[in-house]
Amino acid sequence: MSLPAFDYVKAGSLQEASQLAKEKAGKAVIMAGGTDVILLLKDRVIAADTVIDIKGIEGLNEIAYKEGEGFRIGALVTLFELQSSEVIKEKLPALADAAHYVASAQIRRKGTMVGNICNASPSADTAPILLAMNAVVKVVNGEEKKDIPIGEFFKGVKKTALQPGDIVTGVFIPELKKNEGSAYFKHAVRKAMDLAIVGVGAWVKMDGGKVADCRITMGGVGITPLRAYNAEKILIGNAITEELLEQAGVAASQECKPISDVRASAEYRTDMIRVYTKRAVKKAVETLA
């Protein structure tokens, strides 16, 4: 299927991109890497008569780290840059892992993390770890700036909290503090290209030998990334044991809402959530900052 006809605009500033997107009121699509947008246009999943390219806007391609606070990942930072960044691998290794899991090496050279979450696929690899890390989506709309907690960003399949004129400029991720760790695991048939059958992210804060706080997140088993709240409650206040991890894994599997499709049955996805919850929490504890 060929691409539909559309107007291509290379925006020179955030204000220009935002104003045009607002004027088009749902008939424009923002493009950064383009690895998702072009396919969605080609397959008629989205209908837009204008593509607004933001690749030429300065200041959106930086990985900025402020010690004691965290990272700001610009909207144009590619997945390859994230997976290969030394500071990301040192300070946020789970994010580097999640970026590495996305599609193929060629796609990661062009695709961006911001594009990955704005596409709002239930199987997006970066979404669960960003939810586990309590990330914040940074947005501008004209002269207005706003922050959207990642937990409020996803509204459904291909649906986000973004309004006409909203441009995502980046994502803020809090720094892992002492005695905090995180992890992300993806389960797929192939290591490259395949969408996640399930993805599990975990953030854990330890106090001595016990879990002081944690967040467990699941991808591919709901219309948005999900929190496994009951599994978290099982872990908090207790020492990590194999028995406790199994209890948390079972609880997480009971909180997901998977479907059956050509890639896996709902029953298989449910059991894989149990398995990968255990692995993610265990790795998060093993990699404490």
Secondary structure by P-SEA (a helix, b strand, c coil): ccccbbbbbbcccaaaaaaaaaaacccbbbbcccaaaaaaaaaccccccbbbbcccccccccccccccbbbbbcccccaaaaaaccccccccaaaaaaaaacccccccccccaaaaaaaccccccaaaaaaaabbbbbbbcccbbbbbcccccccccccccccccccccbbbbbcccccccccccccccccccccccbbbbbbbbbcccccccbbbbbcccccccccaaaaaaacccccccaaaaaaaaaaaaaabbbbbcccccaaaaaaaaaaaaaaaaaaaaaacc
